[in-house]
Structure formats: C-alpha cells, structure tokens
Amino acid sequence: MTKPLGDLSRKWDQRIERARALAGQYPFATEVLTFYAKLAAFQQGFYSRLPSTLGSTNAGAFSGQLPPELNPPEIKALMARFRPFLSFLGREGPSAMAGFAARLEKSDPADWAQLLKQFWRRNERDRKVQDGVDQGPGGRLRSDAGEESSDEGLRRFTALAVLQPYAEYLALRADLPAPDVRRPVCPFCGSRPLAGVLRPEGEGAKRSLVCSFCFTEWDYLRIACPACEESRDEKMCVYTAAKFELVRVEACETCKTYIKTIDLTKNGLAIPEVDELAAIPLTLWADDQGYMKISRNIFNS
C-alpha cells in the first residue's frame, strides 16, 4: 500500500529539526549537521515539485522495484534542479565543495546527466564502495582528501544528493509486497543498509534496516550480519559509548564489517539517518578497530 506523499514532506521536517537539535548537542558534528539541515531543506523543496514536474511520465515506475535506468523525462526533471543545486552548494557548502560545484557548473550539462545515470545504478555504487573509493575519514566533507579521491567523493555526494529525493519518492509510491524472507539488502532498490533500527515490540525490540539510497525501512533478523548473514552469537559484537546512548555499533567478526544501529526504544524522537550521521566518533573508533562500514552515508562517513 502506498502512503500519502505528504508523509515524506513531514519526514524531511523531522530530519531538519533533528539535525539542528543534534548540532547543538554535539560540537564535533555541528558543521556537518548544520549543512545537512540546509541540504534536507533543499531536497524537501525538490521533492515537493516532483508530482507536478513529472506528471504521469513515470506512472509505470511504481512497482515493487526501483527501475534500473532513468528514462528521458526523469532525466529532464532531475536536470531542472541540477543547476540550482550547484548554486546551493556554492553558497552553503564548505570551500572544497563550493569549488567543485563551480567547476561542475561550467562543464557540459551532458556530463551532469551522465553523472546521474552513473550513480543511479546500484551495481556501480556498490562497486565503488567495494573498491575502497568511499572509505574516507568519518564525519568530514572530504575537504582535505587527495585531489582524485576528493573529486570522486564530491561527484558521489552531488549525484546522490539529487537522486535520493527521487528514489525516496518512488519508494514511497511503490506497492512493496511482503518479502518471503528477511533479506540484507533493500527490497525496493537492492542497496545496502545505511543503519539499523530497534523499535519497541512487546516486551523487547524488533530490528529493521534503513536503506542507504532510498531510505526504505524493512524488517531484519534480530541477531545477524547484514553483510555476510552471519548469525552465530559469538561472532556478533555490540559496542556502545556513554556519549551516544541511542547509537550502538554492531560488528561482525566473520566479515569484519559493522553497522550503526539507532535504539528508538530509548528515544522515539531519534531519526536513524540523522543520528547515524551525528555519531562521528563511533565511526572513527570502528574504523580504527579494523571494521569496515557496510554502507557509507552521503558524506562518506
């Protein structure tokens, strides 16, 4: 069953409010959270225009799976917001990001369309993660990375910042069937999870996963690795820190990956994709321990 489109607009309001609240709570994350709040506001405006911009051009896309390719009307609709987004980055982004946006704005618009097509394809995004392109330092906006890796990270950020609202728009309108089994990848777009979520259920909590691309949330096993599906208790480790009461690092000793899980049983106001972003020290700690994050967020942390 699809949800009212207004539900997603409210979700962005909640993300913006949560980012602003955590920016005041965590000084080490103030820069990234303040920028994220502005980014979410831009994405919200983009999302609100999608129904009128697209009309019925993508009426066939609302099945149970993300379309593998963007069609010409979709590219046209996304491109209409690309230049305004580059201008936004020039005004609001950190210096490296603003400089990158200025260079990209001077390039051929055909390159913009190619960039969107490239990062729309899940296999291409996953390949970049597997090749180590996205393993940047936690919590940074890649402003101090090497030239090649920095530009690649900024290309990824720019494409995903434009594509994610549309992917989420499609996921919200899709008629997702109940999965036969609890899979470790998103049932709509096939991407890896960004974060885990614990929600109250009976006397305990149930676990779900949030997609790193379209933010779809789906149920998953309470004790299992979303990377390799390891389920032996002795191989699954949970690490916590007093500073982050709501966030825990769930690591797998079999494949040496980890995911950050947000415990909504302790605070129902938490927003998984925002609280995950704010917990920068946990990302740095897990990286230092030799674990690899299953899927990096839009800022590569």
N, C-alpha and C positions, 0 to 999 in steps of 0.2 A: 504493500500500500504506500502510495506517495504521500508526502507531507505538504502542508501549505508552504508556499515559497517564503512567506513572512517569517517562518521559523528560522531560516538561515540568517535573515537580517538581524533577528534578535540574538543569534549566536555570535555575530560579529560585535554587537553591542557588548555582550558579555566578555568577549575576548579583549576588547579595548579597555573596559572597566577593570578587568583582572590584571592586565599588563600594567596599567597605571598604578594600581594598588601595590603590586609586587615591585615595581620600580622604586617606590618609596621605602619598601621593606628591605630590599637587597641592594646596597650601594654598588656592589661589583657588577650587577646586571642592569643598572639604571640606563646606560647608553643603549644597549640592545633592546630593552623592553620599551623604552620611550620611542625608539624608532619603529619597533614592531606595532605599537599602538597607532602610529601615524599610517603605517603600511596597511594595517587592518581597516582603517577608515577609508583609505583609497580603494581597497578591494571591495569593501561594502558598497561604495558608490558604483563600482564597476558591475558588481552582481545585480544591483537594483535596476540597471539598464538592460540586462541580458534579455528579459522577456520581450521587451519592445524592439530591441535591436535584432534579435534572431527571428521573432515571429514564429512561424511554423516550419522554418527551414530545417530544424533538427528534430522534427516530430518523431522520426523513426529511431532516434538515438536512445529513447528511454526504455531500454530493455534491461536485462539483468547484468549487463556487462558494458564497460567503457568501450566505445568504438576504437578500433586500433589505429585509425588515421583521422586527421582533421579534414573535413571537406571544405571546398572553396567558400561557401557562405560563412562557415565558422571562422576560417582564417580571416575573412574580411571583417567580421565582428570583433575579433580579438585585435586585429591590427589597428582598428579605430581607437583603441585605448593604449596602444603601444607608445606612441609619441608622447601623449600626456603622462604616461608612467615614467618615461625617461626624464621629462621635465620635473616630475615629482622627485626623482632620485637626485637630480641636480640641485634642487632646493633643500631637501631634507636629509639626504644620505651623507655618510661620512666622506671625507675627501677622496679616498680611492674609489669609492662607489660613484661619487658625483663625476669624477674624471672619466671613469669608464662609461657612464651614461652619455657624457658629452661626445666621446669618441664614437659610440654606437649610433648616436643621433645623426652623425654626419655620414654614416655608411649607407649603402643601398638598402632601401626598405625590403628588397627581396631577401636580403640577409636576415632581416628580422623574422620574416615568415619561415625561413629555413630553421632558424633557431627554435621557434615554437614547435615546428614539426619534429625536430630532433628530440626535444625533451618531453614531448607528448608520449613518445613511445617508451613504454615501461622497460623493455629489454635494454634499450640504450641507457636509460637512467641507472638500471641495476649494474650494467657493465662498468659504468664509470665508478660506482661505489666499489665494485669488486677489484677494479684496477688501482684503487687507492687514491683516485683523484680527489675524493671528497673527505679525506681524512685530515682536515685542517685542525688547528688548535681550537679547543672548546670556547664558545662564547664570543669569539671575535667575528668581525665582519670582513675578515680576510684582508684587512688593510695593510698588514705587514708581511704578507706571504711573498714568495718569489713571484717574478713577473708572469711566468707561464701559468703556474698553478693559481695565482691570484685571479688572472683574467678568466681562467676556466671556472673558478668558483663564482665569479661575478656573472658570467654567462649563465651558469646554472641558476643562480639566485634570480636574475632578471626574468628568465623564461618561466620558472616555477611561480614567481610572484604574479605573473599574468595568467598562467594556466590554471593554477589551483582554484581560484574562484569559479571558473567554468567547470572544472572537474567536479567540484563540490555541488554545483548547480545541477549537473547531470545526475550525480549520485542521489541527490535529494528527490529528483523526479523519477528515478528508476524504480521499477517494480522488482525488488530483490526477492527471489524465492528463499525460503528457509534452507540453509545448507544441509546436505546429507551428513557431513562430518565437519568437525571444527578445524578449519584449515589455518595454517600460519600466515597466509597472505590474504590481502583484501578480497572479499568476494565480488566486489564490483570492478576494480581496476587491476587487481593482481599485484599491487605494490606491497612492499614490506611494511610492517608496522612502525610507526613513529614512537609510540608509547603504549604502555599497558594501563589498565584502569581497574580499580577494585571498587565495586558498588555493593551497597548493602543487599543481602538476600537472606531472609530467615534469621537465624542466629549468627550467621557469618557473613561472608562476602563472596561474590562471584567475580570472575576475571574476564575482562574483554580487552580487545586490542583496537587501537586507533590508527587508521591508515596514514602513511606519510605523504600521500599525494592528494586524495580526495576527502580525507578525514572521515570516511565511513567507519563506524564502530561495529564490531562483531564479537560474539562470544567466543572464548577460547578456554582451553583446559586450565585448571587452577594451578597445576604444577607441570609445566612443560616448557621447553625452549622453543620460541617461535622461529629460530633459525634452523636448528637441526632436529627438532621434535624430541629431544632427549627428555625422558620423564622419570628417571631414577632420582629419588630424593637426595642421595649422596652426591649427585653431580650438579644439583641446582643450589646456588648460594644466593642469599639475600643480604644486602648491606644497607645500613641506614646511618644517618647522621643527625645529631640533635638539632642542627640549624634547619634541616628540611624534614619536618615532622610528617609531611604528606607524601614525600617522594622517597622511593626505595630503588636501589639498583639490584636488578635480578640478573645474575650472571650464570653462564653455563660453563662448567669445567670441561665438557666434552669438546665443544667447538670454540671456546674462549670468546664468545660474544656476550653482549649484555643489552638490556633494555631498561629504561627508567619507567617505573610504574607509579601512578598517582592514586593515592588512597582516599577515595571520596567518602569512605565510612568515617573518616576523621574530620572532614570539612567538605560539605556538599557544594561550596562556592568555588572550589578549585576548577580550573579549566585545563584539561590534560595537555593540550598543545601549547598552552602558555606557561603552566607550571613546569613542564618539561624543559622549556626554553630557559626559564629562570634559574634552574639548578645547575649552573655552570660548574661550580666546584666538584659536584658529583661526576660530571662528565670528565673533567681533568683527572680526578682520582682514578676512575675506572680505566681511562686510557693509560695512566701511569702503571697500573697493575697488569697491563698486557692484554686487557679485554678490548674487543672491537665492537662499537655500537652497531646494532643490526641495521639501522637506517638513520642517517643524519637529518636534522631538521633543515629548514630553508636557509639558515645561516651557517650550515655545515658544522654545527656543534653537537 
